[in-house]
Amino acid sequence: MNREKLISQVKEHYAKLASKESQQHFDQSTVQKTPVAYYEFLLGSVIDEINAGTFDSFDSGQEIVNAVANDKSRWLST
């Protein structure tokens, strides 16, 4: 699949997750990362890996999001 299309799909999935979690977490302390900050960091790492070809065998952004959620250490170098 086209890497740009995968990046676009991954961005969409992480934006939805961040929005959903932000609505559920009103009592975040200033020490903890907000859901938005967490997913932005994760998105940056995933985009780096997409550009490096790590996910070239994947068919969709959803597959990537699921794979990373199941085992970050396998898929992300950061």
MISENU-720649 format. One line per field, with one value per atom (N, C-alpha, C): residue in one letter; atom name; x, y, z. Coordinates in Angstrom, 1 decimal, always signed. Layout:
aa	A | ...
at	CA | ...
u	X | ...
v	Y | ...
w	Z | ...
//
This chain:
aa	M | M | M | N | N | N | R | R | R | E | E | E | K | K | K | L | L | L | I | I | I | S | S | S | Q | Q | Q | V | V | V | K | K | K | E | E | E | H | H | H | Y | Y | Y | A | A | A | K | K | K | L | L | L | A | A | A | S | S | S | K | K | K | E | E | E | S | S | S | Q | Q | Q | Q | Q | Q | H | H | H | F | F | F | D | D | D | Q | Q | Q | S | S | S | T | T | T | V | V | V | Q | Q | Q | K | K | K | T | T | T | P | P | P | V | V | V | A | A | A | Y | Y | Y | Y | Y | Y | E | E | E | F | F | F | L | L | L | L | L | L | G | G | G | S | S | S | V | V | V | I | I | I | D | D | D | E | E | E | I | I | I | N | N | N | A | A | A | G | G | G | T | T | T | F | F | F | D | D | D | S | S | S | F | F | F | D | D | D | S | S | S | G | G | G | Q | Q | Q | E | E | E | I | I | I | V | V | V | N | N | N | A | A | A | V | V | V | A | A | A | N | N | N | D | D | D | K | K | K | S | S | S | R | R | R | W | W | W | L | L | L | S | S | S | T | T | T
at	N | CA | C | N | CA | C | N | CA | C | N | CA | C | N | CA | C | N | CA | C | N | CA | C | N | CA | C | N | CA | C | N | CA | C | N | CA | C | N | CA | C | N | CA | C | N | CA | C | N | CA | C | N | CA | C | N | CA | C | N | CA | C | N | CA | C | N | CA | C | N | CA | C | N | CA | C | N | CA | C | N | CA | C | N | CA | C | N | CA | C | N | CA | C | N | CA | C | N | CA | C | N | CA | C | N | CA | C | N | CA | C | N | CA | C | N | CA | C | N | CA | C | N | CA | C | N | CA | C | N | CA | C | N | CA | C | N | CA | C | N | CA | C | N | CA | C | N | CA | C | N | CA | C | N | CA | C | N | CA | C | N | CA | C | N | CA | C | N | CA | C | N | CA | C | N | CA | C | N | CA | C | N | CA | C | N | CA | C | N | CA | C | N | CA | C | N | CA | C | N | CA | C | N | CA | C | N | CA | C | N | CA | C | N | CA | C | N | CA | C | N | CA | C | N | CA | C | N | CA | C | N | CA | C | N | CA | C | N | CA | C | N | CA | C | N | CA | C | N | CA | C | N | CA | C | N | CA | C | N | CA | C | N | CA | C | N | CA | C | N | CA | C
u	+0.8 | +0.0 | +0.9 | +0.4 | +1.1 | +1.3 | +2.6 | +2.9 | +2.2 | +1.9 | +1.2 | -0.2 | -0.8 | -2.2 | -2.2 | -1.2 | -1.1 | -0.9 | -0.1 | +0.1 | -1.2 | -1.9 | -3.2 | -4.2 | -4.3 | -5.2 | -4.8 | -3.5 | -3.0 | -3.3 | -3.1 | -3.4 | -4.9 | -5.7 | -7.2 | -7.5 | -6.9 | -7.2 | -6.7 | -5.5 | -5.0 | -5.7 | -6.2 | -7.0 | -8.3 | -8.9 | -10.2 | -9.9 | -8.8 | -8.5 | -8.2 | -7.4 | -7.1 | -8.3 | -9.2 | -10.4 | -11.3 | -11.5 | -12.3 | -11.7 | -10.4 | -9.8 | -9.8 | -9.6 | -9.7 | -11.0 | -12.1 | -13.4 | -13.6 | -12.9 | -13.1 | -12.2 | -11.2 | -10.2 | -10.2 | -11.1 | -11.1 | -10.2 | -9.8 | -9.0 | -7.5 | -6.9 | -5.5 | -4.7 | -3.6 | -2.7 | -1.8 | -1.1 | -0.1 | +1.1 | +1.4 | +2.5 | +2.3 | +1.1 | +0.8 | +0.7 | +1.0 | +0.8 | -0.7 | -1.2 | -2.6 | -2.7 | -4.0 | -4.1 | -3.7 | -4.0 | -3.6 | -2.0 | -1.3 | +0.2 | +0.7 | +0.1 | +0.5 | +0.4 | -0.8 | -1.1 | -0.3 | +0.0 | +0.9 | +2.3 | +2.8 | +4.1 | +4.1 | +3.1 | +3.0 | +2.8 | +2.0 | +1.9 | +3.2 | +4.0 | +5.3 | +6.2 | +6.2 | +7.0 | +6.5 | +5.2 | +4.6 | +4.9 | +4.8 | +5.1 | +6.6 | +7.5 | +8.9 | +9.1 | +8.4 | +8.5 | +7.8 | +6.7 | +6.1 | +7.1 | +7.7 | +8.6 | +9.9 | +10.2 | +11.4 | +11.0 | +9.8 | +9.4 | +9.0 | +8.9 | +8.6 | +7.2 | +6.3 | +4.9 | +4.5 | +5.5 | +5.2 | +4.3 | +4.3 | +3.5 | +2.0 | +1.7 | +0.4 | -0.5 | -1.8 | -2.8 | -3.6 | -3.5 | -4.3 | -3.7 | -4.1 | -3.7 | -4.2 | -5.4 | -6.0 | -5.1 | -4.6 | -3.7 | -2.5 | -1.9 | -0.7 | -1.1 | -2.2 | -2.6 | -2.7 | -3.4 | -3.6 | -2.3 | -1.4 | -0.1 | +0.7 | +0.8 | +1.5 | +0.9 | -0.4 | -1.1 | -0.8 | -0.7 | -0.4 | +1.0 | +2.0 | +3.4 | +4.3 | +4.3 | +5.1 | +6.6 | +7.1 | +8.6 | +8.9 | +8.0 | +8.3 | +8.3 | +7.4 | +7.2 | +7.9 | +8.1 | +8.7 | +10.1 | +11.0 | +12.4 | +12.6 | +11.7 | +11.8 | +11.3
v	-1.2 | +0.0 | +1.2 | +2.3 | +3.6 | +4.1 | +4.5 | +4.9 | +6.2 | +7.1 | +8.3 | +8.0 | +7.0 | +6.6 | +5.9 | +5.1 | +4.5 | +5.6 | +6.6 | +7.7 | +8.4 | +8.7 | +9.4 | +8.6 | +7.3 | +6.4 | +6.3 | +6.2 | +6.1 | +7.4 | +8.5 | +9.8 | +9.9 | +9.4 | +9.5 | +8.6 | +7.4 | +6.5 | +7.0 | +7.5 | +8.1 | +9.3 | +10.2 | +11.3 | +10.9 | +9.9 | +9.4 | +8.9 | +8.1 | +7.6 | +8.7 | +9.7 | +10.8 | +11.6 | +11.8 | +12.5 | +11.8 | +10.5 | +9.7 | +9.6 | +9.4 | +9.4 | +10.7 | +11.8 | +13.1 | +13.4 | +13.0 | +13.2 | +12.4 | +11.3 | +10.5 | +10.8 | +11.6 | +11.9 | +13.4 | +13.9 | +15.3 | +15.6 | +14.6 | +14.9 | +14.6 | +14.9 | +14.7 | +15.6 | +15.1 | +15.9 | +16.6 | +17.6 | +18.3 | +17.4 | +16.4 | +15.5 | +14.5 | +14.0 | +13.0 | +13.6 | +12.7 | +13.1 | +13.1 | +14.0 | +14.0 | +13.0 | +12.5 | +11.5 | +12.1 | +13.3 | +14.0 | +13.9 | +14.3 | +14.3 | +12.9 | +11.9 | +10.5 | +10.1 | +10.3 | +9.8 | +10.6 | +11.9 | +12.6 | +12.0 | +11.7 | +11.1 | +9.7 | +8.9 | +7.6 | +7.7 | +8.7 | +8.9 | +9.3 | +10.1 | +10.5 | +9.3 | +8.4 | +7.2 | +6.3 | +6.1 | +5.2 | +5.8 | +7.1 | +7.7 | +7.5 | +7.6 | +7.3 | +5.9 | +5.0 | +3.6 | +3.3 | +4.0 | +3.8 | +4.3 | +5.5 | +6.0 | +5.1 | +4.4 | +3.5 | +2.1 | +1.9 | +0.7 | -0.4 | -0.2 | -1.2 | -1.8 | -1.0 | -1.5 | -1.7 | -1.9 | -2.0 | -3.2 | -4.2 | -5.4 | -5.3 | -4.2 | -3.9 | -3.4 | -3.7 | -3.3 | -2.0 | -1.7 | -0.5 | +0.1 | +1.3 | +2.0 | +1.4 | +0.8 | +0.1 | -1.1 | -1.8 | -2.9 | -2.5 | -1.3 | -0.8 | -0.4 | +0.3 | +0.8 | -0.4 | -1.5 | -2.7 | -3.4 | -3.5 | -4.1 | -3.4 | -2.1 | -1.3 | -1.4 | -1.4 | -1.5 | -2.8 | -3.8 | -5.2 | -5.4 | -4.7 | -4.9 | -3.7 | -2.7 | -1.5 | -1.8 | -2.6 | -2.9 | -3.6 | -4.4 | -5.1 | -4.1 | -3.2 | -2.3 | -1.0 | -0.4 | +0.9 | +0.9 | +1.6 | +1.6 | +2.7 | +3.5 | +4.6 | +4.2
w	+0.0 | +0.0 | +0.0 | -0.5 | -0.6 | +0.9 | +1.1 | +2.4 | +2.9 | +1.9 | +2.3 | +2.7 | +2.0 | +2.4 | +3.7 | +4.0 | +5.4 | +6.4 | +6.2 | +7.1 | +7.4 | +6.3 | +6.5 | +7.3 | +7.0 | +7.8 | +9.3 | +9.5 | +10.9 | +11.6 | +11.0 | +11.6 | +12.0 | +11.1 | +11.4 | +12.6 | +12.7 | +13.8 | +15.1 | +15.1 | +16.4 | +16.8 | +15.9 | +16.2 | +16.9 | +16.4 | +17.0 | +18.4 | +18.5 | +19.9 | +20.9 | +20.4 | +21.3 | +21.7 | +20.8 | +21.1 | +22.0 | +21.8 | +22.7 | +24.1 | +24.2 | +25.6 | +26.3 | +25.5 | +26.1 | +26.7 | +26.1 | +26.6 | +27.9 | +28.1 | +29.2 | +30.4 | +30.2 | +31.2 | +31.5 | +32.3 | +32.7 | +33.8 | +34.6 | +35.8 | +35.6 | +34.4 | +34.2 | +35.1 | +35.7 | +36.4 | +35.5 | +35.9 | +35.1 | +34.8 | +35.6 | +35.5 | +34.4 | +34.2 | +33.2 | +31.8 | +30.8 | +29.5 | +29.2 | +28.5 | +28.1 | +27.0 | +26.8 | +25.7 | +24.3 | +24.1 | +22.8 | +22.7 | +23.7 | +23.7 | +23.5 | +24.2 | +24.0 | +22.6 | +22.0 | +20.6 | +19.6 | +19.9 | +18.9 | +18.9 | +20.1 | +20.2 | +19.5 | +19.8 | +19.1 | +17.6 | +17.2 | +15.7 | +15.1 | +15.7 | +15.1 | +15.0 | +16.0 | +15.9 | +14.8 | +14.7 | +13.7 | +12.3 | +12.1 | +10.8 | +10.4 | +11.4 | +11.1 | +10.6 | +11.3 | +10.9 | +9.5 | +9.2 | +7.9 | +6.8 | +7.1 | +6.1 | +6.0 | +7.0 | +7.0 | +6.3 | +6.0 | +5.4 | +6.3 | +7.6 | +8.6 | +8.3 | +7.8 | +7.7 | +6.2 | +5.3 | +3.9 | +3.6 | +4.5 | +4.2 | +4.7 | +5.4 | +6.0 | +4.9 | +5.0 | +4.1 | +4.5 | +5.8 | +6.2 | +7.4 | +7.7 | +8.9 | +10.1 | +10.1 | +11.2 | +11.6 | +10.6 | +10.9 | +11.7 | +11.3 | +11.9 | +13.3 | +13.5 | +14.9 | +15.8 | +15.3 | +16.1 | +16.4 | +15.5 | +15.7 | +16.7 | +16.6 | +17.6 | +19.0 | +19.0 | +20.3 | +21.0 | +20.2 | +20.8 | +21.2 | +20.5 | +20.8 | +20.3 | +21.1 | +20.7 | +20.5 | +21.4 | +21.3 | +20.0 | +19.4 | +18.2 | +17.0 | +17.0 | +15.8 | +15.9 | +17.0 | +17.2 | +17.7 | +17.1 | +17.5 | +18.6 | +18.8 | +19.9 | +21.2
//
